[in-house]
Structure formats: structure tokens, C-alpha cells
Amino acid sequence: MNTLFVAGHSKLPTGMAANNISDTLTLTLEVDKKYGVILEASCTLATEHSKEYVNHLLKGYSLKEGIEEPIKKLSLGYLGKAGKALEASLKDAYKQYQLT
């Protein structure tokens, strides 16, 4: 297999639709082993549109180059309540990736 499946977790802020399902946010990344490029990203936000948007924001970044740019893109592009939770989940996923 030429990919890794990496997951990051964080606590969601209160008062979100996703809280009806869970109080944590999970961000999963399928990452190319050789280049560290994010091939697909998914998360446990409530709407399909938000999940697709997060995938669109993160797809194509190489974790080998760090996460400064994807974090910046998330903070500028995702303006919902879960923005900080998404950033924290990405940081957690990146820590998991660094263990490989």
C-alpha cells in the first residue's frame, strides 16, 4: 500500500450541530507515503458541504513541508465555529504522521 491513513482529534465548541453526534471532531487524512501529500481529507462535521470544503482546502499539501500553510488556509477559509477545532485536529494528525 502506498498511502497512510492518519487521524487527528479535538474537542468541538458547544452549540454546534455536530455536537448532537459527538463532542469531538475527527479529521482523517489519506497521505501518500513517499511525498507526504494529502490525497483526501475528511472530517466529522455535520454537513456534506463542510466535509467537501475541508477536503478541498487540505488536498494537495505535503505534510513533509509542515502544516503552516494548511493551517493558514483553514483559518482564512473556514469561518465556522469549528475552525479552531479543525486546526487542532490537523495539528494532532500531523503529530501522528510524524511518528511514522
C-alpha positions, 0 to 999 in steps of 0.5 A: 500500500502506498498511502497512510491513513492518519487521524487527528482529534479535538474537542468541538465548541458547544452549540454546534450541530455536530455536537448532537453526534459527538463532542469531538471532531475527527479529521482523517487524512489519506497521505501518500507515503513517499511525498507526504501529500494529502490525497483526501481529507475528511472530517466529522462535521455535520454537513456534506458541504463542510466535509467537501470544503475541508477536503478541498482546502487540505488536498494537495499539501505535503505534510513533509513541508509542515502544516503552516500553510494548511493551517493558514488556509483553514483559518482564512477559509473556514469561518465556522465555529469549528475552525479552531477545532479543525486546526487542532485536529490537523495539528494532532494528525500531523503529530501522528504522521510524524511518528511514522 
